[in-house]
Amino acid sequence: MTVVLQKTALQGKTKRTNTIQLGKMHKRVKQTSRSRDAKLDKYWAQRFSLFSRFNDGIQLDDESWWSVTPEKIAHHIAARFHKSLGGGHLTIVDGFCGVGGNLIQFALYSPHIRVIGCDINLERLMMAKHNAKIYGVEHQCEFILGDFMSIIQSLQCQAIDAIFLSPPWGGVDYGIVEKYSLNQMTPDGYEIVKLCRKYITNDIAFLMPRNTDIDEVRRVLLTKQYPELECEHNMVGTKVKTITMYFGRLINPDSELAESSSQLLNVTNVPDVVTIDDDIEEKDETETSLQVEVIDSEDSW
Ligand SMILES: C[S@@+](CC[C@H](N)C(=O)[O-])C[C@H]1O[C@@H](n2cnc3c(N)ncnc32)[C@H](O)[C@@H]1O
């Protein structure tokens, strides 16, 4: 991850205090013009790629800043669900909905889509509800608080068309290993899929780290009963950011299955340069703009 701060006509050295609204949180950041927190800037610069309606009052907690699915990827996944499942009235379960990045895009895709969002964290679930309201889709969403591994079984009695999974990858350290195993996750990624298959459906999409050990996924999850999967590389700009693994009816019949190759799909285009000068409360006369250029945001998830 490299963040380059470009300061244009920045001559003033006055100490300023800026209030930066991070979703619900208001962080008061004491800084000189030259000592802006680069990490904060990175996420802040990406806010509209996470939620295009960010300025309408979107709420995120600290963890969600790096774990929410960027809106364009979430929209792309929602479009695939809708197409693969044949449109019409659908019920989709988002097993790990967080603050609603995917949940909102599923609901937004069609007024006939109902989404059941589950999360173990109450605060995040409340934020998902709040964020869904901002996008005008709250009435299409239901929220269940609890451990998805326990919730799955109780969802058996409902007519569910498909399941979306984006469990936590164990923090930003997931990138340290060359090959990431789904059993490094908590809950274990393989166990999640097995339970979904057992109690609900094999029509599953699973958002995984880009360094996921695909061969291991094949070995563990491809069986006689479930012989196919599709591996989609999601790119932001020119970088693979995540892998989405599709099972069952969610496999695109036009794409090659992971058995032979993986599909390379450029689904997002995050703007390289985001101007954030409107965040500065007390402007120096001499300062015309402060830009953050995100060269490479590889550890966003
Ligand atoms: C990667 S985030 C999901 C982000 C979400 N897709 C979005 O775009 O906003 C993973 C979420 O799983 C939740 N979680 C962790 N363990 C869980 C469990 N056992 N059952 C349900 N949710 C869990 C976390 O609280 C977190 O909000």
The ligand as a Gaussian input file, in Angstrom:
#p B3LYP/6-31G(d) Opt

LIG

0 1
 C      -15.900000      -8.871000       6.132000
 S      -17.168000      -8.326000       7.208000
 C      -18.561000      -8.278000       6.148000
 C      -18.607000      -7.060000       5.286000
 C      -19.873000      -6.930000       4.475000
 N      -19.904000      -7.868000       3.382000
 C      -19.997000      -5.530000       3.939000
 O      -19.753000      -5.307000       2.753000
 O      -20.339000      -4.632000       4.725000
 C      -17.473000      -9.740000       8.178000
 C      -18.581000      -9.576000       9.205000
 O      -18.823000     -10.868000       9.796000
 C      -19.227000     -10.671000      11.125000
 N      -19.064000     -11.953000      11.819000
 C      -17.932000     -12.500000      12.341000
 N      -18.178000     -13.719000      12.832000
 C      -19.492000     -13.968000      12.618000
 C      -20.338000     -15.073000      12.876000
 N      -19.875000     -16.161000      13.473000
 N      -21.630000     -14.996000      12.498000
 C      -22.113000     -13.871000      11.886000
 N      -21.358000     -12.798000      11.624000
 C      -20.064000     -12.839000      11.978000
 C      -18.367000      -9.537000      11.623000
 O      -18.983000      -8.879000      12.713000
 C      -18.274000      -8.657000      10.359000
 O      -19.223000      -7.625000      10.409000

